[in-house]
Amino acid sequence: MSVPTQSGRANPPTAPATTLISAQKWRPIGISDLEPAAWEALRDTGNVAVVAGPGAGKTEFLAQRAAYLLQTGICPWPQRILAISFKKDAAANLGRRVASRVPEHADRFASMTFDAFTKSLVDRFAAALPADWRISDGYDIRYTTDSEVSQFLNDVAFSAPPALSGKLGFQARRFVPDTVGGWQLPESLPTEDKGDAVSYAVREWWRARYLRTGTAEVDFVMLNRLAELLVRAVPKLRRALRMTYPMVFVDEFQDTTSAQFSFLTSVFGSETTVTAVGDSKQRIMGWAGALPEALQRFTDAFNATSYALAWNFRSSDALVELQHVIASKLDPTTVRATSKATAEVGHEPAVLWTFSNSDQEATFIADWIARDIAASDRTPSDFALIARQTIKDYEPLFRARLAAHGIRVRNDDARFGKMPLQDLLKSETARLLLSLLRLANEPHGLAKVWRDVAATMERVHGATEDNRAQRRVSEELAELTTQLRTWLRAHPPTATSAAEAINQVVSLLDGAALRRYVKSAVPGEDLDIVLGAFEARLETAINGATEWGHVLDDFEGADAVVLLTAHRSKGLEYHTVFFLGIHAKQWWAYGSDRREGKSTFFVGLSRAAHRLIFTTDRSDRTGPIGDLFTMLAEAGVPEVHRE
Ligand SMILES: Nc1ncnc2c1ncn2[C@@H]1O[C@H](COP(=O)(O)OP(=O)(O)OP(=O)(O)O)[C@@H](O)[C@H]1O
């Protein structure tokens, strides 16, 4: 594929001048070593499943394997590695890890979410869909509520042919992820019903939402099914994908749904090597259709070699022991991991604090964090406040109590526009806008931000492989930041709206070029959604601020205590974790799926590297919630009443 330059001419692609390293001499980058099983998995040339508990370095393993394959030429230029994650922040984190370890090969490592990948295929190749599935008007993304699905299922049961009566008792919550997700779209729609209830109901679903007059409506399960059909029906596309991405990584494989599994099998089932990493004890997406035993299914279907890792680089030995007690409840065959984390003295590793009310809880914890920061080299971002469900209940009190100590709080689950804050802060477009504002506001001392912005702008302007175009981009960036600086000085936050500030940045940047770039190079990202979310967040940060520097710090909340749900904490780590609200109000759904509840508990508590503090109130501990207290007691976690 040729790369268009700014002048419109195409440069013939040439391999960049990088030196290859022999496979025997290759060494990990940025870490001292890998455990022996990880070395074996890294060098394996076939399909591989790496199974390991929290903190084992599964994501790091993928970053190292990418470096190995790219630096040794086992993945030769111009072929690329496709890394698929389930969360936007996981995809961004993995992409950054690889970019920092092997910057010279970063453009050959495509890290994106499953949804972004399948959506980008549909967006780019929709015209190649089989005639029965082609739509002319584009589509809207819309999720259906359980009650809408119930209504649909009632209607379908009512109008179904007599042969199907009584066979359409689908569970509304499971219908989209399992039934629609598990159904392969036939290339042409049959005109007659063959008496199969699943096919009938799913076809009616597609008719009602997609094959209808007016704009089609889809969700990501349907986009996945369309992408799978595309790849199956268009062999040229399948070949092109396999040639571009001969190596595919899938992180957090335990979260794979049946739709995603079938997509992987159709597209990468042969001629591609697939590396899957995961931990079935951390399967917390069952409600969204995650397959039970996804890793085992992968090993069987892809004839993969399975490697188990047994080191834990994150957590202290005491916390690894606690994790083991909980892990054994999820899988009695679990082998206890060996902690490789640097030991810290003077900490009580785990404790359960009981409070009489939430005000007392927030005040005590805020004071405690402030004292801990004052007495150590820790910063607010070393602390996380994790809760099972309703994180927003905690935000106002903790924000106020921590603010009294000059400490910020960032609620990663808060929604700005249509995005959760965690996704907004990881969005490449949002980072570009924020960095431009930073460069304009602080002319000196941001060399790394400058380099990152220049690299992104080179991509925006299609100038990555052309020295002259790169110089021009650098000059444009200098000019742009000067103009933006003048504008910011003339428009203090006290007299400026977020919308005005964004319009200014986007117009200086060349809105049309940005739109083209996002469409072609940031799969799954919708510029209007990001701009809407950016504006909403900026508006909140501007509120009451007098200096742009403070606005940007507030926007980013980089040095803040993080507040987030256990689900959103997946893959992350903090020195000290407060697992708030071990009581039935937060865990009301625990009794309906205890296995997934325990996994959620396990995910949240395994984010802690050195200290883990559970909190509860004086409410009843009988009923399903009793399980959690029993596990804590079994793990020897002491309880302390805080008055
Ligand atoms: N070989 C290694 N040497 C030193 N540190 C490592 C190594 N592998 C991983 N780490 C560090 O250990 C921590 C955990 O790694 P990582 O996030 O990759 O674990 P994980 O298995 O993906 O965890 P989880 O399943 O809990 O998300 C990170 O801080 C990472 O930098």
Ligand as a Chemical Component Dictionary entry (heavy atoms), coordinates in Angstrom:
data_LIG
# 
_chem_comp.id                   LIG 
_chem_comp.type                 NON-POLYMER 
_chem_comp.pdbx_formal_charge   0 
_chem_comp.three_letter_code    LIG 
# 
loop_
_chem_comp_atom.comp_id 
_chem_comp_atom.atom_id 
_chem_comp_atom.alt_atom_id 
_chem_comp_atom.type_symbol 
_chem_comp_atom.charge 
_chem_comp_atom.model_Cartn_x 
_chem_comp_atom.model_Cartn_y 
_chem_comp_atom.model_Cartn_z 
_chem_comp_atom.pdbx_ordinal 
LIG N1  N1  N 0 8.973  -9.969  33.324 1  
LIG C1  C1  C 0 8.682  -8.920  34.090 2  
LIG N2  N2  N 0 9.625  -8.348  34.856 3  
LIG C2  C2  C 0 9.330  -7.291  35.652 4  
LIG N3  N3  N 0 8.112  -6.725  35.742 5  
LIG C3  C3  C 0 7.133  -7.247  35.000 6  
LIG C4  C4  C 0 7.351  -8.371  34.140 7  
LIG N4  N4  N 0 6.188  -8.689  33.538 8  
LIG C5  C5  C 0 5.288  -7.787  34.004 9  
LIG N5  N5  N 0 5.855  -6.938  34.868 10 
LIG C6  C6  C 0 5.171  -5.858  35.597 11 
LIG O1  O1  O 0 4.185  -6.494  36.421 12 
LIG C7  C7  C 0 2.979  -5.756  36.443 13 
LIG C8  C8  C 0 1.831  -6.628  35.980 14 
LIG O2  O2  O 0 2.008  -6.920  34.597 15 
LIG P1  P1  P 0 0.759  -7.046  33.614 16 
LIG O3  O3  O 0 -0.126 -5.843  33.760 17 
LIG O4  O4  O 0 1.294  -7.350  32.278 18 
LIG O5  O5  O 0 0.050  -8.292  34.267 19 
LIG P2  P2  P 0 -1.238 -9.083  33.822 20 
LIG O6  O6  O 0 -0.913 -10.516 33.863 21 
LIG O7  O7  O 0 -1.744 -8.542  32.525 22 
LIG O8  O8  O 0 -2.195 -8.711  35.028 23 
LIG P3  P3  P 0 -3.781 -8.705  35.189 24 
LIG O9  O9  O 0 -4.311 -10.033 34.724 25 
LIG O10 O10 O 0 -3.953 -8.530  36.664 26 
LIG O11 O11 O 0 -4.284 -7.535  34.436 27 
LIG C9  C9  C 0 3.213  -4.535  35.581 28 
LIG O12 O12 O 0 3.627  -3.471  36.415 29 
LIG C10 C10 C 0 4.348  -4.958  34.673 30 
LIG O13 O13 O 0 5.110  -3.854  34.239 31 
# 
loop_
_chem_comp_bond.comp_id 
_chem_comp_bond.atom_id_1 
_chem_comp_bond.atom_id_2 
_chem_comp_bond.value_order 
_chem_comp_bond.pdbx_ordinal 
LIG N1  C1  SING 1  
LIG C1  N2  SING 2  
LIG C1  C4  DOUB 3  
LIG N2  C2  DOUB 4  
LIG C2  N3  SING 5  
LIG N3  C3  DOUB 6  
LIG C3  C4  SING 7  
LIG C3  N5  SING 8  
LIG C4  N4  SING 9  
LIG N4  C5  DOUB 10 
LIG C5  N5  SING 11 
LIG N5  C6  SING 12 
LIG C6  O1  SING 13 
LIG C6  C10 SING 14 
LIG O1  C7  SING 15 
LIG C7  C8  SING 16 
LIG C7  C9  SING 17 
LIG C8  O2  SING 18 
LIG O2  P1  SING 19 
LIG P1  O3  DOUB 20 
LIG P1  O4  SING 21 
LIG P1  O5  SING 22 
LIG O5  P2  SING 23 
LIG P2  O6  DOUB 24 
LIG P2  O7  SING 25 
LIG P2  O8  SING 26 
LIG O8  P3  SING 27 
LIG P3  O9  DOUB 28 
LIG P3  O10 SING 29 
LIG P3  O11 SING 30 
LIG C9  O12 SING 31 
LIG C9  C10 SING 32 
LIG C10 O13 SING 33 
# 
